[in-house]
Amino acid sequence: MKKVQFEIDPHTLASVQKFLATTRGSDNTSTHGPLTAPKLAKMLLEDVALVVERPGCWEADSMFSLLAGHGYEY
């Protein structure tokens, strides 16, 4: 397992924290349980990996669309 560390600007961090504080999820109804910033980052990186590992699955398709909207192609 590899640890990842990155910087995020204060405005974006505040918005992410607000999102996390108001997002509902539970161990029974969500794939990763209640979200924290590390769980959110891990989930998004796992979905990027699915673009390569399982193209066509709904997670990969959604992530591919998001990345394409930012101008990235795979």
N, CA, C and O atoms as a Tripos MOL2 file, in Angstrom:
@<TRIPOS>MOLECULE
protein
  296   295    74     0     0
PROTEIN
NO_CHARGES

@<TRIPOS>ATOM
      1 N           0.8650   -1.1760    0.0000 N.3       1 MET1
      2 CA          0.0000    0.0000    0.0000 C.3       1 MET1
      3 C           0.9080    1.2340    0.0000 C.2       1 MET1
      4 O           1.9300    1.2610    0.6860 O.2       1 MET1
      5 N           0.5320    2.2300   -0.7590 N.am      2 LYS2
      6 CA          1.3160    3.4670   -0.8870 C.3       2 LYS2
      7 C           0.5090    4.6280   -0.3410 C.2       2 LYS2
      8 O          -0.6810    4.7470   -0.6310 O.2       2 LYS2
      9 N           1.1430    5.4830    0.4440 N.am      3 LYS3
     10 CA          0.4860    6.6960    0.9310 C.3       3 LYS3
     11 C           0.6630    7.8000   -0.0890 C.2       3 LYS3
     12 O           1.7160    7.9170   -0.7150 O.2       3 LYS3
     13 N          -0.3790    8.6160   -0.2570 N.am      4 VAL4
     14 CA         -0.3410    9.7370   -1.1810 C.3       4 VAL4
     15 C          -0.6120   11.0040   -0.3810 C.2       4 VAL4
     16 O          -1.5260   11.0480    0.4430 O.2       4 VAL4
     17 N           0.1780   12.0170   -0.6290 N.am      5 GLN5
     18 CA         -0.0040   13.2960    0.0410 C.3       5 GLN5
     19 C          -0.0530   14.3880   -1.0230 C.2       5 GLN5
     20 O           0.7330   14.3770   -1.9710 O.2       5 GLN5
     21 N          -0.9820   15.3310   -0.8590 N.am      6 PHE6
     22 CA         -1.0700   16.4180   -1.8220 C.3       6 PHE6
     23 C          -1.5600   17.6700   -1.1190 C.2       6 PHE6
     24 O          -2.0640   17.6180    0.0030 O.2       6 PHE6
     25 N          -1.4040   18.7910   -1.7960 N.am      7 GLU7
     26 CA         -1.8530   20.0710   -1.2610 C.3       7 GLU7
     27 C          -3.1550   20.4630   -1.9360 C.2       7 GLU7
     28 O          -3.3860   20.1450   -3.1020 O.2       7 GLU7
     29 N          -3.9930   21.1500   -1.1960 N.am      8 ILE8
     30 CA         -5.2710   21.6250   -1.7210 C.3       8 ILE8
     31 C          -5.4680   23.0520   -1.2050 C.2       8 ILE8
     32 O          -5.1820   23.3460   -0.0450 O.2       8 ILE8
     33 N          -5.9550   23.9240   -2.0700 N.am      9 ASP9
     34 CA         -6.1100   25.3180   -1.6420 C.3       9 ASP9
     35 C          -7.2270   25.4270   -0.6000 C.2       9 ASP9
     36 O          -8.1500   24.6130   -0.5930 O.2       9 ASP9
     37 N          -7.1450   26.4210    0.2730 N.am     10 PRO10
     38 CA         -8.1030   26.5560    1.3790 C.3      10 PRO10
     39 C          -9.5640   26.6550    0.9350 C.2      10 PRO10
     40 O         -10.4440   26.1110    1.6010 O.2      10 PRO10
     41 N          -9.8310   27.3330   -0.1640 N.am     11 HIS11
     42 CA        -11.2120   27.4670   -0.6440 C.3      11 HIS11
     43 C         -11.7850   26.1080   -1.0560 C.2      11 HIS11
     44 O         -12.9040   25.7530   -0.6860 O.2      11 HIS11
     45 N         -10.9990   25.3610   -1.8260 N.am     12 THR12
     46 CA        -11.4380   24.0300   -2.2460 C.3      12 THR12
     47 C         -11.5990   23.1180   -1.0420 C.2      12 THR12
     48 O         -12.5740   22.3700   -0.9630 O.2      12 THR12
     49 N         -10.6660   23.1660   -0.1100 N.am     13 LEU13
     50 CA        -10.7530   22.3500    1.0990 C.3      13 LEU13
     51 C         -12.0260   22.6540    1.8730 C.2      13 LEU13
     52 O         -12.7010   21.7360    2.3380 O.2      13 LEU13
     53 N         -12.3590   23.9250    2.0160 N.am     14 ALA14
     54 CA        -13.5790   24.3030    2.7390 C.3      14 ALA14
     55 C         -14.8150   23.7390    2.0460 C.2      14 ALA14
     56 O         -15.7310   23.2570    2.7120 O.2      14 ALA14
     57 N         -14.8480   23.7950    0.7330 N.am     15 SER15
     58 CA        -15.9840   23.2510   -0.0120 C.3      15 SER15
     59 C         -16.0690   21.7350    0.1300 C.2      15 SER15
     60 O         -17.1590   21.1880    0.2950 O.2      15 SER15
     61 N         -14.9350   21.0590    0.0680 N.am     16 VAL16
     62 CA        -14.9200   19.6090    0.2390 C.3      16 VAL16
     63 C         -15.3760   19.2390    1.6480 C.2      16 VAL16
     64 O         -16.1490   18.2980    1.8240 O.2      16 VAL16
     65 N         -14.9030   19.9680    2.6380 N.am     17 GLN17
     66 CA        -15.3170   19.6960    4.0130 C.3      17 GLN17
     67 C         -16.8210   19.9020    4.1900 C.2      17 GLN17
     68 O         -17.4760   19.1300    4.8910 O.2      17 GLN17
     69 N         -17.3650   20.9340    3.5600 N.am     18 LYS18
     70 CA        -18.8110   21.1660    3.6260 C.3      18 LYS18
     71 C         -19.5580   20.0130    2.9540 C.2      18 LYS18
     72 O         -20.5590   19.5280    3.4800 O.2      18 LYS18
     73 N         -19.0690   19.5800    1.7980 N.am     19 PHE19
     74 CA        -19.6720   18.4420    1.1060 C.3      19 PHE19
     75 C         -19.6620   17.2030    1.9920 C.2      19 PHE19
     76 O         -20.6780   16.5220    2.1290 O.2      19 PHE19
     77 N         -18.5120   16.9130    2.5910 N.am     20 LEU20
     78 CA        -18.3960   15.7300    3.4480 C.3      20 LEU20
     79 C         -19.3130   15.8160    4.6630 C.2      20 LEU20
     80 O         -19.8720   14.8090    5.0980 O.2      20 LEU20
     81 N         -19.4630   17.0120    5.2050 N.am     21 ALA21
     82 CA        -20.3010   17.1900    6.3920 C.3      21 ALA21
     83 C         -21.7820   17.0150    6.0870 C.2      21 ALA21
     84 O         -22.5580   16.6680    6.9780 O.2      21 ALA21
     85 N         -22.1830   17.2480    4.8500 N.am     22 THR22
     86 CA        -23.6090   17.1910    4.5110 C.3      22 THR22
     87 C         -23.9880   15.9750    3.6750 C.2      22 THR22
     88 O         -25.1690   15.7600    3.4010 O.2      22 THR22
     89 N         -23.0030   15.1770    3.2670 N.am     23 THR23
     90 CA        -23.2650   13.9970    2.4580 C.3      23 THR23
     91 C         -23.6970   12.8430    3.3490 C.2      23 THR23
     92 O         -23.0710   12.5620    4.3710 O.2      23 THR23
     93 N         -24.7650   12.1860    2.9540 N.am     24 ARG24
     94 CA        -25.2810   11.0510    3.7210 C.3      24 ARG24
     95 C         -24.8030    9.7470    3.0960 C.2      24 ARG24
     96 O         -24.7300    9.6190    1.8740 O.2      24 ARG24
     97 N         -24.4870    8.8110    3.9250 N.am     25 GLY25
     98 CA        -24.0930    7.4820    3.4910 C.3      25 GLY25
     99 C         -23.9740    6.6140    4.7250 C.2      25 GLY25
    100 O         -23.7410    7.1130    5.8260 O.2      25 GLY25
    101 N         -24.1280    5.3590    4.5460 N.am     26 SER26
    102 CA        -23.9770    4.4630    5.6840 C.3      26 SER26
    103 C         -23.2910    3.1930    5.2200 C.2      26 SER26
    104 O         -23.1180    2.9720    4.0220 O.2      26 SER26
    105 N         -22.9070    2.3760    6.1580 N.am     27 ASP27
    106 CA        -22.2690    1.1130    5.8050 C.3      27 ASP27
    107 C         -23.2010    0.2230    5.0010 C.2      27 ASP27
    108 O         -22.7360   -0.6290    4.2430 O.2      27 ASP27
    109 N         -24.5020    0.4010    5.1490 N.am     28 ASN28
    110 CA        -25.4680   -0.4550    4.4670 C.3      28 ASN28
    111 C         -25.8600    0.0410    3.0820 C.2      28 ASN28
    112 O         -26.2650   -0.7570    2.2370 O.2      28 ASN28
    113 N         -25.7490    1.3430    2.8340 N.am     29 THR29
    114 CA        -26.2670    1.8800    1.5720 C.3      29 THR29
    115 C         -25.2050    2.4910    0.6650 C.2      29 THR29
    116 O         -25.5220    2.9120   -0.4470 O.2      29 THR29
    117 N         -23.9690    2.5470    1.1080 N.am     30 SER30
    118 CA        -22.9350    3.1560    0.2710 C.3      30 SER30
    119 C         -21.7360    2.2210    0.1630 C.2      30 SER30
    120 O         -21.5210    1.3590    1.0150 O.2      30 SER30
    121 N         -20.9740    2.4090   -0.8850 N.am     31 THR31
    122 CA        -19.8700    1.4950   -1.1610 C.3      31 THR31
    123 C         -18.6920    1.6490   -0.2070 C.2      31 THR31
    124 O         -17.9460    0.6940    0.0140 O.2      31 THR31
    125 N         -18.5170    2.8420    0.3600 N.am     32 HIS32
    126 CA        -17.3590    3.0890    1.2260 C.3      32 HIS32
    127 C         -17.7540    3.5520    2.6290 C.2      32 HIS32
    128 O         -16.9030    4.0020    3.3970 O.2      32 HIS32
    129 N         -19.0430    3.4410    2.9650 N.am     33 GLY33
    130 CA        -19.4860    3.9000    4.2820 C.3      33 GLY33
    131 C         -19.4670    5.4140    4.3450 C.2      33 GLY33
    132 O         -19.2850    6.0730    3.3210 O.2      33 GLY33
    133 N         -19.6510    5.9750    5.5320 N.am     34 PRO34
    134 CA        -19.6160    7.4380    5.6610 C.3      34 PRO34
    135 C         -18.2850    7.9970    5.1350 C.2      34 PRO34
    136 O         -17.2150    7.4810    5.4580 O.2      34 PRO34
    137 N         -18.3680    9.0470    4.3300 N.am     35 LEU35
    138 CA        -17.1690    9.5830    3.6710 C.3      35 LEU35
    139 C         -16.3370   10.4730    4.5770 C.2      35 LEU35
    140 O         -16.8520   11.2690    5.3620 O.2      35 LEU35
    141 N         -15.0410   10.3060    4.4360 N.am     36 THR36
    142 CA        -14.0440   11.2200    4.9860 C.3      36 THR36
    143 C         -13.2000   11.6650    3.7970 C.2      36 THR36
    144 O         -13.3200   11.0980    2.7110 O.2      36 THR36
    145 N         -12.3560   12.6630    3.9840 N.am     37 ALA37
    146 CA        -11.5020   13.1100    2.8720 C.3      37 ALA37
    147 C         -10.6120   11.9730    2.3600 C.2      37 ALA37
    148 O         -10.5170   11.7910    1.1470 O.2      37 ALA37
    149 N          -9.9560   11.2010    3.2340 N.am     38 PRO38
    150 CA         -9.1390   10.0970    2.7140 C.3      38 PRO38
    151 C          -9.9680    9.0330    1.9840 C.2      38 PRO38
    152 O          -9.5250    8.5110    0.9610 O.2      38 PRO38
    153 N         -11.1630    8.7030    2.4920 N.am     39 LYS39
    154 CA        -12.0040    7.7220    1.8160 C.3      39 LYS39
    155 C         -12.4580    8.2390    0.4530 C.2      39 LYS39
    156 O         -12.5120    7.4780   -0.5120 O.2      39 LYS39
    157 N         -12.7830    9.5280    0.3710 N.am     40 LEU40
    158 CA        -13.1980   10.1290   -0.8940 C.3      40 LEU40
    159 C         -12.0690   10.0620   -1.9130 C.2      40 LEU40
    160 O         -12.2880    9.6610   -3.0570 O.2      40 LEU40
    161 N         -10.8610   10.4540   -1.5070 N.am     41 ALA41
    162 CA         -9.7120   10.4210   -2.4160 C.3      41 ALA41
    163 C          -9.4260    8.9950   -2.8700 C.2      41 ALA41
    164 O          -9.1610    8.7630   -4.0500 O.2      41 ALA41
    165 N          -9.4780    8.0340   -1.9430 N.am     42 LYS42
    166 CA         -9.2270    6.6340   -2.2860 C.3      42 LYS42
    167 C         -10.2680    6.1240   -3.2770 C.2      42 LYS42
    168 O          -9.9240    5.4480   -4.2460 O.2      42 LYS42
    169 N         -11.5430    6.4470   -3.0370 N.am     43 MET43
    170 CA        -12.6140    6.0070   -3.9100 C.3      43 MET43
    171 C         -12.4300    6.5640   -5.3250 C.2      43 MET43
    172 O         -12.5900    5.8330   -6.3020 O.2      43 MET43
    173 N         -12.0970    7.8460   -5.4390 N.am     44 LEU44
    174 CA        -11.9160    8.4570   -6.7570 C.3      44 LEU44
    175 C         -10.7200    7.8620   -7.4860 C.2      44 LEU44
    176 O         -10.7880    7.6280   -8.6920 O.2      44 LEU44
    177 N          -9.6220    7.6140   -6.7690 N.am     45 LEU45
    178 CA         -8.4560    6.9960   -7.4060 C.3      45 LEU45
    179 C          -8.7580    5.5620   -7.8350 C.2      45 LEU45
    180 O          -8.2900    5.1210   -8.8840 O.2      45 LEU45
    181 N          -9.5320    4.8340   -7.0360 N.am     46 GLU46
    182 CA         -9.9340    3.4840   -7.4290 C.3      46 GLU46
    183 C         -10.7720    3.5280   -8.7080 C.2      46 GLU46
    184 O         -10.6270    2.6660   -9.5750 O.2      46 GLU46
    185 N         -11.6410    4.5230   -8.8270 N.am     47 ASP47
    186 CA        -12.4640    4.6450  -10.0290 C.3      47 ASP47
    187 C         -11.6280    5.0090  -11.2470 C.2      47 ASP47
    188 O         -11.9400    4.5700  -12.3540 O.2      47 ASP47
    189 N         -10.5780    5.7980  -11.0710 N.am     48 VAL48
    190 CA         -9.6580    6.0760  -12.1800 C.3      48 VAL48
    191 C          -8.9840    4.7740  -12.6100 C.2      48 VAL48
    192 O          -8.8440    4.5170  -13.8060 O.2      48 VAL48
    193 N          -8.5690    3.9580  -11.6550 N.am     49 ALA49
    194 CA         -7.9330    2.6830  -11.9860 C.3      49 ALA49
    195 C          -8.8770    1.7870  -12.7750 C.2      49 ALA49
    196 O          -8.4310    1.0180  -13.6270 O.2      49 ALA49
    197 N         -10.1750    1.8760  -12.5020 N.am     50 LEU50
    198 CA        -11.1480    1.0470  -13.2220 C.3      50 LEU50
    199 C         -11.2530    1.4240  -14.6950 C.2      50 LEU50
    200 O         -11.6640    0.6000  -15.5130 O.2      50 LEU50
    201 N         -10.8890    2.6580  -15.0470 N.am     51 VAL51
    202 CA        -10.8620    3.0440  -16.4640 C.3      51 VAL51
    203 C          -9.9320    2.0990  -17.2250 C.2      51 VAL51
    204 O         -10.1970    1.7560  -18.3770 O.2      51 VAL51
    205 N          -8.8450    1.6820  -16.5790 N.am     52 VAL52
    206 CA         -7.8650    0.7770  -17.1820 C.3      52 VAL52
    207 C          -8.2650   -0.6820  -16.9650 C.2      52 VAL52
    208 O          -8.2150   -1.4960  -17.8870 O.2      52 VAL52
    209 N          -8.6670   -1.0010  -15.7210 N.am     53 GLU53
    210 CA         -8.8880   -2.3940  -15.3430 C.3      53 GLU53
    211 C         -10.2280   -2.9650  -15.8090 C.2      53 GLU53
    212 O         -10.3070   -4.1390  -16.1710 O.2      53 GLU53
    213 N         -11.2680   -2.1530  -15.8030 N.am     54 ARG54
    214 CA        -12.6030   -2.6370  -16.1750 C.3      54 ARG54
    215 C         -13.3350   -1.6060  -17.0260 C.2      54 ARG54
    216 O         -14.3880   -1.1140  -16.6200 O.2      54 ARG54
    217 N         -12.8000   -1.2720  -18.1940 N.am     55 PRO55
    218 CA        -13.4690   -0.2880  -19.0380 C.3      55 PRO55
    219 C         -14.8830   -0.7350  -19.3490 C.2      55 PRO55
    220 O         -15.1270   -1.9100  -19.6230 O.2      55 PRO55
    221 N         -15.7970    0.1920  -19.3070 N.am     56 GLY56
    222 CA        -17.1880   -0.1310  -19.5890 C.3      56 GLY56
    223 C         -18.0500   -0.2880  -18.3570 C.2      56 GLY56
    224 O         -19.2740   -0.1840  -18.4470 O.2      56 GLY56
    225 N         -17.4320   -0.5420  -17.1800 N.am     57 CYS57
    226 CA        -18.2500   -0.6130  -15.9670 C.3      57 CYS57
    227 C         -18.7270    0.8030  -15.6400 C.2      57 CYS57
    228 O         -18.1360    1.7780  -16.1050 O.2      57 CYS57
    229 N         -19.7780    0.9190  -14.8540 N.am     58 TRP58
    230 CA        -20.3680    2.2360  -14.6390 C.3      58 TRP58
    231 C         -19.4000    3.2000  -13.9530 C.2      58 TRP58
    232 O         -19.4110    4.3950  -14.2500 O.2      58 TRP58
    233 N         -18.5560    2.6970  -13.0340 N.am     59 GLU59
    234 CA        -17.6130    3.5860  -12.3660 C.3      59 GLU59
    235 C         -16.5960    4.1380  -13.3670 C.2      59 GLU59
    236 O         -16.2990    5.3320  -13.3730 O.2      59 GLU59
    237 N         -16.0700    3.2500  -14.2120 N.am     60 ALA60
    238 CA        -15.0880    3.6700  -15.2150 C.3      60 ALA60
    239 C         -15.7040    4.6280  -16.2190 C.2      60 ALA60
    240 O         -15.0870    5.6310  -16.5770 O.2      60 ALA60
    241 N         -16.9090    4.3340  -16.6760 N.am     61 ASP61
    242 CA        -17.5690    5.2230  -17.6340 C.3      61 ASP61
    243 C         -17.7920    6.6130  -17.0430 C.2      61 ASP61
    244 O         -17.5760    7.6230  -17.7130 O.2      61 ASP61
    245 N         -18.2220    6.6560  -15.7960 N.am     62 SER62
    246 CA        -18.4610    7.9580  -15.1480 C.3      62 SER62
    247 C         -17.1570    8.7270  -14.9700 C.2      62 SER62
    248 O         -17.1060    9.9310  -15.2180 O.2      62 SER62
    249 N         -16.1030    8.0360  -14.5430 N.am     63 MET63
    250 CA        -14.8120    8.7010  -14.3510 C.3      63 MET63
    251 C         -14.2360    9.1340  -15.6880 C.2      63 MET63
    252 O         -13.6620   10.2180  -15.7970 O.2      63 MET63
    253 N         -14.3860    8.2900  -16.7110 N.am     64 PHE64
    254 CA        -13.9040    8.6390  -18.0410 C.3      64 PHE64
    255 C         -14.5970    9.9040  -18.5370 C.2      64 PHE64
    256 O         -13.9510   10.7880  -19.1010 O.2      64 PHE64
    257 N         -15.9050    9.9920  -18.3290 N.am     65 SER65
    258 CA        -16.6510   11.1870  -18.7450 C.3      65 SER65
    259 C         -16.1680   12.4230  -17.9960 C.2      65 SER65
    260 O         -16.0060   13.4900  -18.5860 O.2      65 SER65
    261 N         -15.9430   12.2760  -16.7060 N.am     66 LEU66
    262 CA        -15.4430   13.3960  -15.9040 C.3      66 LEU66
    263 C         -14.0820   13.8580  -16.4140 C.2      66 LEU66
    264 O         -13.8620   15.0510  -16.6250 O.2      66 LEU66
    265 N         -13.1790   12.9160  -16.6110 N.am     67 LEU67
    266 CA        -11.8350   13.2630  -17.0920 C.3      67 LEU67
    267 C         -11.8790   13.8500  -18.4960 C.2      67 LEU67
    268 O         -11.1460   14.7930  -18.7950 O.2      67 LEU67
    269 N         -12.7300   13.3030  -19.3620 N.am     68 ALA68
    270 CA        -12.8670   13.8410  -20.7260 C.3      68 ALA68
    271 C         -13.3680   15.2730  -20.6860 C.2      68 ALA68
    272 O         -12.9570   16.0980  -21.5020 O.2      68 ALA68
    273 N         -14.2580   15.5760  -19.7390 N.am     69 GLY69
    274 CA        -14.7620   16.9380  -19.5910 C.3      69 GLY69
    275 C         -13.6550   17.9270  -19.2100 C.2      69 GLY69
    276 O         -13.7630   19.1270  -19.4640 O.2      69 GLY69
    277 N         -12.5980   17.4020  -18.5990 N.am     70 HIS70
    278 CA        -11.4410   18.2320  -18.2480 C.3      70 HIS70
    279 C         -10.3770   18.2040  -19.3310 C.2      70 HIS70
    280 O          -9.3100   18.8000  -19.1810 O.2      70 HIS70
    281 N         -10.6750   17.4980  -20.4380 N.am     71 GLY71
    282 CA         -9.7450   17.4840  -21.5650 C.3      71 GLY71
    283 C          -8.7690   16.3260  -21.5800 C.2      71 GLY71
    284 O          -7.8050   16.3460  -22.3450 O.2      71 GLY71
    285 N          -9.0010   15.2940  -20.7360 N.am     72 TYR72
    286 CA         -8.1030   14.1370  -20.6920 C.3      72 TYR72
    287 C          -8.7490   12.9620  -21.3940 C.2      72 TYR72
    288 O          -9.9440   12.7060  -21.2410 O.2      72 TYR72
    289 N          -7.9400   12.2480  -22.1680 N.am     73 GLU73
    290 CA         -8.4310   11.0820  -22.8950 C.3      73 GLU73
    291 C          -7.5700    9.8750  -22.5330 C.2      73 GLU73
    292 O          -6.3870   10.0010  -22.2160 O.2      73 GLU73
    293 N          -8.1890    8.7230  -22.5890 N.am     74 TYR74
    294 CA         -7.4610    7.4730  -22.3590 C.3      74 TYR74
    295 C          -7.6890    6.5710  -23.5260 C.2      74 TYR74
    296 O          -7.1700    5.4550  -23.5540 O.2      74 TYR74
@<TRIPOS>BOND
     1     1     2 1
     2     2     3 1
     3     3     4 2
     4     3     5 am
     5     5     6 1
     6     6     7 1
     7     7     8 2
     8     7     9 am
     9     9    10 1
    10    10    11 1
    11    11    12 2
    12    11    13 am
    13    13    14 1
    14    14    15 1
    15    15    16 2
    16    15    17 am
    17    17    18 1
    18    18    19 1
    19    19    20 2
    20    19    21 am
    21    21    22 1
    22    22    23 1
    23    23    24 2
    24    23    25 am
    25    25    26 1
    26    26    27 1
    27    27    28 2
    28    27    29 am
    29    29    30 1
    30    30    31 1
    31    31    32 2
    32    31    33 am
    33    33    34 1
    34    34    35 1
    35    35    36 2
    36    35    37 am
    37    37    38 1
    38    38    39 1
    39    39    40 2
    40    39    41 am
    41    41    42 1
    42    42    43 1
    43    43    44 2
    44    43    45 am
    45    45    46 1
    46    46    47 1
    47    47    48 2
    48    47    49 am
    49    49    50 1
    50    50    51 1
    51    51    52 2
    52    51    53 am
    53    53    54 1
    54    54    55 1
    55    55    56 2
    56    55    57 am
    57    57    58 1
    58    58    59 1
    59    59    60 2
    60    59    61 am
    61    61    62 1
    62    62    63 1
    63    63    64 2
    64    63    65 am
    65    65    66 1
    66    66    67 1
    67    67    68 2
    68    67    69 am
    69    69    70 1
    70    70    71 1
    71    71    72 2
    72    71    73 am
    73    73    74 1
    74    74    75 1
    75    75    76 2
    76    75    77 am
    77    77    78 1
    78    78    79 1
    79    79    80 2
    80    79    81 am
    81    81    82 1
    82    82    83 1
    83    83    84 2
    84    83    85 am
    85    85    86 1
    86    86    87 1
    87    87    88 2
    88    87    89 am
    89    89    90 1
    90    90    91 1
    91    91    92 2
    92    91    93 am
    93    93    94 1
    94    94    95 1
    95    95    96 2
    96    95    97 am
    97    97    98 1
    98    98    99 1
    99    99   100 2
   100    99   101 am
   101   101   102 1
   102   102   103 1
   103   103   104 2
   104   103   105 am
   105   105   106 1
   106   106   107 1
   107   107   108 2
   108   107   109 am
   109   109   110 1
   110   110   111 1
   111   111   112 2
   112   111   113 am
   113   113   114 1
   114   114   115 1
   115   115   116 2
   116   115   117 am
   117   117   118 1
   118   118   119 1
   119   119   120 2
   120   119   121 am
   121   121   122 1
   122   122   123 1
   123   123   124 2
   124   123   125 am
   125   125   126 1
   126   126   127 1
   127   127   128 2
   128   127   129 am
   129   129   130 1
   130   130   131 1
   131   131   132 2
   132   131   133 am
   133   133   134 1
   134   134   135 1
   135   135   136 2
   136   135   137 am
   137   137   138 1
   138   138   139 1
   139   139   140 2
   140   139   141 am
   141   141   142 1
   142   142   143 1
   143   143   144 2
   144   143   145 am
   145   145   146 1
   146   146   147 1
   147   147   148 2
   148   147   149 am
   149   149   150 1
   150   150   151 1
   151   151   152 2
   152   151   153 am
   153   153   154 1
   154   154   155 1
   155   155   156 2
   156   155   157 am
   157   157   158 1
   158   158   159 1
   159   159   160 2
   160   159   161 am
   161   161   162 1
   162   162   163 1
   163   163   164 2
   164   163   165 am
   165   165   166 1
   166   166   167 1
   167   167   168 2
   168   167   169 am
   169   169   170 1
   170   170   171 1
   171   171   172 2
   172   171   173 am
   173   173   174 1
   174   174   175 1
   175   175   176 2
   176   175   177 am
   177   177   178 1
   178   178   179 1
   179   179   180 2
   180   179   181 am
   181   181   182 1
   182   182   183 1
   183   183   184 2
   184   183   185 am
   185   185   186 1
   186   186   187 1
   187   187   188 2
   188   187   189 am
   189   189   190 1
   190   190   191 1
   191   191   192 2
   192   191   193 am
   193   193   194 1
   194   194   195 1
   195   195   196 2
   196   195   197 am
   197   197   198 1
   198   198   199 1
   199   199   200 2
   200   199   201 am
   201   201   202 1
   202   202   203 1
   203   203   204 2
   204   203   205 am
   205   205   206 1
   206   206   207 1
   207   207   208 2
   208   207   209 am
   209   209   210 1
   210   210   211 1
   211   211   212 2
   212   211   213 am
   213   213   214 1
   214   214   215 1
   215   215   216 2
   216   215   217 am
   217   217   218 1
   218   218   219 1
   219   219   220 2
   220   219   221 am
   221   221   222 1
   222   222   223 1
   223   223   224 2
   224   223   225 am
   225   225   226 1
   226   226   227 1
   227   227   228 2
   228   227   229 am
   229   229   230 1
   230   230   231 1
   231   231   232 2
   232   231   233 am
   233   233   234 1
   234   234   235 1
   235   235   236 2
   236   235   237 am
   237   237   238 1
   238   238   239 1
   239   239   240 2
   240   239   241 am
   241   241   242 1
   242   242   243 1
   243   243   244 2
   244   243   245 am
   245   245   246 1
   246   246   247 1
   247   247   248 2
   248   247   249 am
   249   249   250 1
   250   250   251 1
   251   251   252 2
   252   251   253 am
   253   253   254 1
   254   254   255 1
   255   255   256 2
   256   255   257 am
   257   257   258 1
   258   258   259 1
   259   259   260 2
   260   259   261 am
   261   261   262 1
   262   262   263 1
   263   263   264 2
   264   263   265 am
   265   265   266 1
   266   266   267 1
   267   267   268 2
   268   267   269 am
   269   269   270 1
   270   270   271 1
   271   271   272 2
   272   271   273 am
   273   273   274 1
   274   274   275 1
   275   275   276 2
   276   275   277 am
   277   277   278 1
   278   278   279 1
   279   279   280 2
   280   279   281 am
   281   281   282 1
   282   282   283 1
   283   283   284 2
   284   283   285 am
   285   285   286 1
   286   286   287 1
   287   287   288 2
   288   287   289 am
   289   289   290 1
   290   290   291 1
   291   291   292 2
   292   291   293 am
   293   293   294 1
   294   294   295 1
   295   295   296 2
@<TRIPOS>SUBSTRUCTURE
     1 MET1         2 RESIDUE 1 A MET
     2 LYS2         6 RESIDUE 1 A LYS
     3 LYS3        10 RESIDUE 1 A LYS
     4 VAL4        14 RESIDUE 1 A VAL
     5 GLN5        18 RESIDUE 1 A GLN
     6 PHE6        22 RESIDUE 1 A PHE
     7 GLU7        26 RESIDUE 1 A GLU
     8 ILE8        30 RESIDUE 1 A ILE
     9 ASP9        34 RESIDUE 1 A ASP
    10 PRO10       38 RESIDUE 1 A PRO
    11 HIS11       42 RESIDUE 1 A HIS
    12 THR12       46 RESIDUE 1 A THR
    13 LEU13       50 RESIDUE 1 A LEU
    14 ALA14       54 RESIDUE 1 A ALA
    15 SER15       58 RESIDUE 1 A SER
    16 VAL16       62 RESIDUE 1 A VAL
    17 GLN17       66 RESIDUE 1 A GLN
    18 LYS18       70 RESIDUE 1 A LYS
    19 PHE19       74 RESIDUE 1 A PHE
    20 LEU20       78 RESIDUE 1 A LEU
    21 ALA21       82 RESIDUE 1 A ALA
    22 THR22       86 RESIDUE 1 A THR
    23 THR23       90 RESIDUE 1 A THR
    24 ARG24       94 RESIDUE 1 A ARG
    25 GLY25       98 RESIDUE 1 A GLY
    26 SER26      102 RESIDUE 1 A SER
    27 ASP27      106 RESIDUE 1 A ASP
    28 ASN28      110 RESIDUE 1 A ASN
    29 THR29      114 RESIDUE 1 A THR
    30 SER30      118 RESIDUE 1 A SER
    31 THR31      122 RESIDUE 1 A THR
    32 HIS32      126 RESIDUE 1 A HIS
    33 GLY33      130 RESIDUE 1 A GLY
    34 PRO34      134 RESIDUE 1 A PRO
    35 LEU35      138 RESIDUE 1 A LEU
    36 THR36      142 RESIDUE 1 A THR
    37 ALA37      146 RESIDUE 1 A ALA
    38 PRO38      150 RESIDUE 1 A PRO
    39 LYS39      154 RESIDUE 1 A LYS
    40 LEU40      158 RESIDUE 1 A LEU
    41 ALA41      162 RESIDUE 1 A ALA
    42 LYS42      166 RESIDUE 1 A LYS
    43 MET43      170 RESIDUE 1 A MET
    44 LEU44      174 RESIDUE 1 A LEU
    45 LEU45      178 RESIDUE 1 A LEU
    46 GLU46      182 RESIDUE 1 A GLU
    47 ASP47      186 RESIDUE 1 A ASP
    48 VAL48      190 RESIDUE 1 A VAL
    49 ALA49      194 RESIDUE 1 A ALA
    50 LEU50      198 RESIDUE 1 A LEU
    51 VAL51      202 RESIDUE 1 A VAL
    52 VAL52      206 RESIDUE 1 A VAL
    53 GLU53      210 RESIDUE 1 A GLU
    54 ARG54      214 RESIDUE 1 A ARG
    55 PRO55      218 RESIDUE 1 A PRO
    56 GLY56      222 RESIDUE 1 A GLY
    57 CYS57      226 RESIDUE 1 A CYS
    58 TRP58      230 RESIDUE 1 A TRP
    59 GLU59      234 RESIDUE 1 A GLU
    60 ALA60      238 RESIDUE 1 A ALA
    61 ASP61      242 RESIDUE 1 A ASP
    62 SER62      246 RESIDUE 1 A SER
    63 MET63      250 RESIDUE 1 A MET
    64 PHE64      254 RESIDUE 1 A PHE
    65 SER65      258 RESIDUE 1 A SER
    66 LEU66      262 RESIDUE 1 A LEU
    67 LEU67      266 RESIDUE 1 A LEU
    68 ALA68      270 RESIDUE 1 A ALA
    69 GLY69      274 RESIDUE 1 A GLY
    70 HIS70      278 RESIDUE 1 A HIS
    71 GLY71      282 RESIDUE 1 A GLY
    72 TYR72      286 RESIDUE 1 A TYR
    73 GLU73      290 RESIDUE 1 A GLU
    74 TYR74      294 RESIDUE 1 A TYR
